[in-house]
Amino acid sequence: MAVTALGYVGVHSDRLDDWADFACRLIGMQKIDRSAKAMAFRMDDRMQRLLVSGEPGDTLAFMGFEVAARSDLQDYGARLDRAGAKVEPGSRALADRRFVEDLMVCWDPDGNRIELFYGPMLSADPFVPGRPIGGFKTGPLGMGHAVLHVRDVDVLLPFYRDVLDFRVSDYGLSPYPLYFMHVNGRHHSFAMVGSGQSGLHHLMVEFENLDDVGQGYDLAQLEEGRIAYTLGRHLNDYVTSYYAYSPSGFFVESG
């Protein structure tokens, strides 16, 4: 029984045109229209990785984590139920919208929606990036990582570590608690910042080539106020990256 990767992320936003420009022209994703009030973006051979909808609600709509086997869904469902978490089976209609064979839905103690899924569908069409790039580093590593603001790390840590089997990569306690957690060979697919707030802090995507990061950084500098943190290198995962403000206000890290 294992969670293997961050497979997809969904956000709420009524700024679909801004998201289309940001995700395609700056980040390099491929836009896939889903409806008049929703769109999805590809990063590789998967049908979709990032989903943006105009539905009301908090900015973060859901995080989708892939499991290794279909039976893992039932096993995790039983474990989550014993832990007192809210759990629901995923409908066939929801699985079709997510382009997966099967899934289940649960909520962490802060109310963040988690979708555990099995069997992602692949596209028959090749990935066409929104700007010329050498591709994203995905595959078994997943789409990147997601970092959440949380009210109390001590409440959420047992949920992700002990119930969902996320493993702690490293952590810090000052000036606020910060935990990095991995589910595969990527240093972290998930992290929590004990800021006392809630919601998405940032989403990270990793490029195959450093040049593609630099070109995105150049493009971002052409827009006033787009850069949140300038180009630098992390000491824990050794990723060279910069952070840009997304149309929804949270950061997107390109590394």
C-alpha positions as CSV (number, residue, x, y, z in Angstrom):
1,M,0.0,0.0,0.0
2,A,1.6,3.2,-1.1
3,V,1.0,6.8,-2.3
4,T,3.4,7.2,-5.1
5,A,3.2,10.8,-6.5
6,L,1.4,14.1,-6.6
7,G,-0.6,13.5,-9.7
8,Y,-2.7,16.6,-10.2
9,V,-3.9,19.8,-8.4
10,G,-7.2,21.7,-8.8
11,V,-7.8,25.4,-8.0
12,H,-10.8,27.7,-8.0
13,S,-10.5,31.0,-10.0
14,D,-12.7,33.2,-12.0
15,R,-9.6,34.6,-13.9
16,L,-9.5,31.9,-16.5
17,D,-8.0,34.0,-19.2
18,D,-5.2,35.2,-16.9
19,W,-4.6,31.5,-15.9
20,A,-4.4,30.5,-19.6
21,D,-1.7,33.2,-20.3
22,F,0.2,32.4,-17.1
23,A,0.3,28.7,-17.3
24,C,1.0,28.5,-21.1
25,R,3.1,31.5,-22.0
26,L,5.1,31.8,-18.7
27,I,5.2,28.3,-17.3
28,G,5.0,26.3,-20.6
29,M,2.0,24.1,-19.9
30,Q,-0.5,23.1,-22.7
31,K,-4.1,24.4,-22.3
32,I,-6.9,21.9,-22.7
33,D,-10.4,23.5,-22.7
34,R,-12.9,21.5,-20.7
35,S,-15.9,23.9,-20.5
36,A,-16.9,27.5,-20.6
37,K,-16.0,27.8,-16.9
38,A,-13.1,25.4,-16.5
39,M,-9.9,24.5,-18.2
40,A,-7.1,22.0,-17.7
41,F,-3.4,22.0,-18.4
42,R,-1.0,19.3,-19.5
43,M,2.6,18.9,-18.6
44,D,3.4,15.5,-20.2
45,D,1.6,12.5,-21.6
46,R,-1.1,12.6,-18.9
47,M,-4.5,13.9,-19.9
48,Q,-4.3,16.7,-17.3
49,R,-2.1,17.9,-14.4
50,L,-3.6,21.3,-13.4
51,L,-7.3,22.0,-13.4
52,V,-8.8,25.5,-12.9
53,S,-12.5,26.1,-12.5
54,G,-14.6,29.1,-11.8
55,E,-16.5,27.4,-9.1
56,P,-16.8,29.3,-5.8
57,G,-14.7,28.3,-2.8
58,D,-11.2,28.5,-1.4
59,T,-8.4,28.8,-3.9
60,L,-7.2,25.2,-3.4
61,A,-9.9,22.9,-4.7
62,F,-8.1,19.5,-4.3
63,M,-4.8,17.7,-4.5
64,G,-4.7,14.3,-6.3
65,F,-2.2,11.7,-5.1
66,E,-1.6,8.6,-7.1
67,V,-1.6,5.1,-5.4
68,A,0.3,2.1,-6.6
69,A,-2.6,-0.4,-6.8
70,R,-6.4,-0.2,-7.0
71,S,-6.6,-2.2,-3.8
72,D,-4.8,0.7,-2.1
73,L,-7.9,2.8,-2.3
74,Q,-9.9,0.4,-0.2
75,D,-7.0,-0.1,2.2
76,Y,-6.5,3.6,2.7
77,G,-10.2,4.2,2.9
78,A,-10.4,1.8,5.8
79,R,-7.4,3.3,7.5
80,L,-8.8,6.9,7.1
81,D,-12.1,5.7,8.5
82,R,-10.5,4.3,11.6
83,A,-8.6,7.6,12.0
84,G,-11.9,9.5,12.0
85,A,-11.3,11.2,8.7
86,K,-14.2,12.0,6.4
87,V,-14.1,9.6,3.4
88,E,-16.2,9.2,0.3
89,P,-15.9,6.9,-2.6
90,G,-15.3,8.6,-5.9
91,S,-18.2,8.4,-8.4
92,R,-17.7,7.1,-12.0
93,A,-18.5,10.6,-13.2
94,L,-15.8,12.1,-11.0
95,A,-13.3,9.5,-12.2
96,D,-14.1,10.4,-15.8
97,R,-13.6,14.1,-15.1
98,R,-10.2,13.4,-13.5
99,F,-9.3,10.9,-16.3
100,V,-8.5,8.1,-13.9
101,E,-9.7,4.5,-13.5
102,D,-10.8,4.9,-9.9
103,L,-10.5,7.3,-6.9
104,M,-11.7,8.1,-3.4
105,V,-12.0,11.4,-1.7
106,C,-11.1,12.4,1.9
107,W,-10.4,15.6,3.8
108,D,-7.4,16.4,6.0
109,P,-7.9,17.9,9.5
110,D,-7.7,21.4,8.0
111,G,-10.5,20.7,5.5
112,N,-8.2,20.3,2.5
113,R,-9.7,17.9,-0.1
114,I,-7.5,15.0,-1.0
115,E,-8.2,12.7,-3.9
116,L,-6.4,9.3,-3.9
117,F,-6.6,7.9,-7.4
118,Y,-5.4,4.9,-9.4
119,G,-4.8,4.4,-13.1
120,P,-4.3,7.8,-14.7
121,M,-5.3,8.0,-18.4
122,L,-2.7,9.0,-21.0
123,S,-3.3,11.1,-24.0
124,A,-3.0,9.8,-27.5
125,D,-1.8,13.2,-28.6
126,P,1.8,14.4,-28.0
127,F,2.4,17.1,-25.4
128,V,2.7,20.5,-27.0
129,P,4.1,23.1,-24.6
130,G,2.8,26.6,-24.4
131,R,6.3,28.0,-25.1
132,P,9.4,26.2,-26.4
133,I,10.8,24.0,-23.6
134,G,12.6,20.7,-23.3
135,G,9.8,19.3,-21.1
136,F,8.9,18.9,-17.4
137,K,10.5,16.4,-15.0
138,T,7.4,14.3,-14.1
139,G,7.1,10.5,-14.7
140,P,7.4,8.6,-11.5
141,L,8.2,11.8,-9.6
142,G,4.7,13.3,-10.3
143,M,3.8,16.8,-11.3
144,G,6.0,18.5,-8.8
145,H,5.2,19.5,-5.2
146,A,2.5,21.4,-3.3
147,V,3.0,23.4,-0.1
148,L,0.1,24.3,2.2
149,H,-0.4,27.0,4.8
150,V,-1.7,25.1,7.9
151,R,-3.1,26.3,11.2
152,D,-1.4,23.7,13.3
153,V,1.3,21.4,11.9
154,D,1.0,19.1,15.0
155,V,-2.5,18.3,14.0
156,L,-1.8,17.6,10.3
157,L,1.5,15.8,10.7
158,P,0.0,12.5,12.0
159,F,-2.6,12.5,9.2
160,Y,-0.1,12.7,6.4
161,R,2.8,10.8,8.0
162,D,0.9,8.0,9.9
163,V,-2.3,7.6,7.9
164,L,-1.2,8.4,4.4
165,D,2.4,7.2,4.8
166,F,4.1,10.4,3.6
167,R,7.7,10.3,4.9
168,V,9.4,13.3,6.4
169,S,12.4,14.5,4.3
170,D,13.4,17.3,6.7
171,Y,11.9,20.0,8.8
172,G,12.5,23.3,10.7
173,L,10.8,24.7,13.7
174,S,11.8,28.4,13.6
175,P,10.5,31.0,12.9
176,Y,7.6,28.7,12.2
177,P,7.2,24.9,11.8
178,L,7.9,23.7,8.3
179,Y,7.8,20.1,7.3
180,F,8.9,18.6,3.9
181,M,7.5,15.2,3.0
182,H,8.2,12.7,0.2
183,V,6.4,9.8,-1.4
184,N,9.0,9.0,-4.1
185,G,12.5,10.0,-5.2
186,R,11.7,13.7,-5.3
187,H,12.9,15.5,-2.1
188,H,9.3,16.5,-1.3
189,S,6.0,16.2,-3.1
190,F,4.2,17.9,-0.2
191,A,5.1,20.3,2.5
192,M,3.3,22.3,5.3
193,V,4.0,25.8,6.6
194,G,2.7,26.3,10.1
195,S,1.7,29.9,9.4
196,G,-1.6,29.8,11.2
197,Q,-3.4,30.3,7.9
198,S,-4.9,27.9,5.4
199,G,-4.7,27.4,1.7
200,L,-2.1,26.8,-1.0
201,H,1.3,28.5,-0.3
202,H,2.8,27.4,-3.6
203,L,2.9,24.8,-6.4
204,M,6.3,23.8,-7.8
205,V,7.0,22.5,-11.3
206,E,10.4,21.2,-12.4
207,F,11.9,21.6,-15.8
208,E,14.3,19.2,-17.5
209,N,16.6,22.1,-18.5
210,L,17.9,25.0,-16.5
211,D,17.7,27.2,-19.6
212,D,13.9,26.8,-19.6
213,V,13.8,28.1,-16.1
214,G,15.9,31.1,-17.0
215,Q,13.8,31.9,-20.0
216,G,10.7,31.8,-17.9
217,Y,12.4,34.1,-15.4
218,D,13.2,36.5,-18.2
219,L,9.6,36.5,-19.3
220,A,8.3,37.0,-15.8
221,Q,10.5,40.0,-15.3
222,L,8.8,41.7,-18.2
223,E,5.6,41.9,-16.1
224,E,5.5,44.3,-13.2
225,G,4.9,42.6,-9.9
226,R,5.0,39.1,-11.3
227,I,8.2,38.0,-9.5
228,A,7.7,37.0,-5.9
229,Y,11.2,35.6,-5.1
230,T,14.2,36.0,-7.4
231,L,16.3,33.2,-8.8
232,G,18.2,31.2,-6.2
233,R,19.1,27.7,-4.9
234,H,17.5,25.8,-2.0
235,L,19.8,24.2,0.5
236,N,17.6,21.2,1.2
237,D,16.7,19.9,-2.3
238,Y,19.4,21.8,-4.3
239,V,16.8,23.0,-6.8
240,T,17.5,26.3,-8.6
241,S,14.3,28.2,-9.0
242,Y,12.3,31.4,-8.8
243,Y,8.7,32.1,-7.6
244,A,6.0,34.0,-9.5
245,Y,2.7,35.2,-8.3
246,S,-0.1,33.1,-10.0
247,P,-3.4,34.8,-11.0
248,S,-4.9,33.4,-7.8
249,G,-2.3,35.0,-5.6
250,F,-0.4,31.9,-4.4
251,F,3.1,31.3,-5.8
252,V,4.2,29.0,-8.6
253,E,7.8,27.9,-8.2
254,S,9.7,27.1,-11.5
255,G,12.9,25.1,-10.9
